[in-house]
Amino acid sequence: MEFRLSDYDEIIREVLDSGGEFQLFPRGTSMLPLIREKRDYVILVQCAERPKPKDIIFYQRKNGQYVLHRILKVREDGYVLCGDNQAWLEYGIQDEQIIGKVKYIGRKGKKLSSQSARLRLYERIWCFLPLRKIYFRVAGHRYLKNI
């Protein structure tokens, strides 16, 4: 049985608005190598303050699609976002489109905090966009093509 996020939109927002946490199992490859489908999950919380660069947010595009991506820049006209496994940027995401942000990444029964030293090191190395673009050109676009 396949679930659509749109069926749970109201519940997710209600849980986060009440101060709770929501466990989400992301699908897709845009956040590789950090978050892998069918292995990892994320714990979402409401944004208590305005999100900042390097935060991973869960948002809804104007076309209705739900996305989990990382903030690269905060600008007056909106956020600049990109998936960790992508080299193209998405511009103009607004605060009202943001549903929540990632507090933890779950893997193999353990929670990796968004503030952990391990994750901060990953962000500094892998999320440096010019380095990623070079990697994609040399090794091919998708991380771990043989998965």
Residue, then its C-alpha position, 0 to 999 in steps of 0.5 A: m500500500e502506497f501512502r501520499l503525503s497530501d493525505y497526511d498534510e493536515i495531521i503533520r501540520e497539526v502535530l508540529d503546530s502543537g509542539g510535537e515531533f513527526q517521524l517521516f520516511p523520505r522517498g527519493t534520491s535528492m538527499l543522498p548520501l546523507i538520507r537514503e530511502k528505505r533505510d533512514y527517517v527524519i524527525l521533523v519539528q516546527c521552526a521555532e525561529r527562522p531557518k538558517p543556512k544548512d538547515i534541512i527543511f520539509y516544505q511544499r512547492k507551489n505545485g503541491q509537491y512535498v520536498l526535503h532539501r537543505i537551505l543554502k542561503v536566506r535572502e530577502d526574496g526567499y530561501v535558496l535550497c538544494g538537495d545534497n545529491q543535486a547541483w541545481l538550486e531552487y530559488g524563492i521558497q517562502d516561509e509560508q511554504i515551510i512545514g517543518k525542519v529536521k531535528y534528527i536523522g534516524r538510522k539503525g536505531k540511532k538518532l543523529s542530531s542536526q547539531s552533531a559534530r559528525l553532521r557539521l563535518y559532512e555539511r562542510i565537505w559534501c555540501f560545498l556546492p562547487l566541490r559537489k559540481i566537480y564530483f558530479r562531472v567526474a563521477g557522474h551525477r547520481y551518488l552511488k549509482n549501483i544502489 
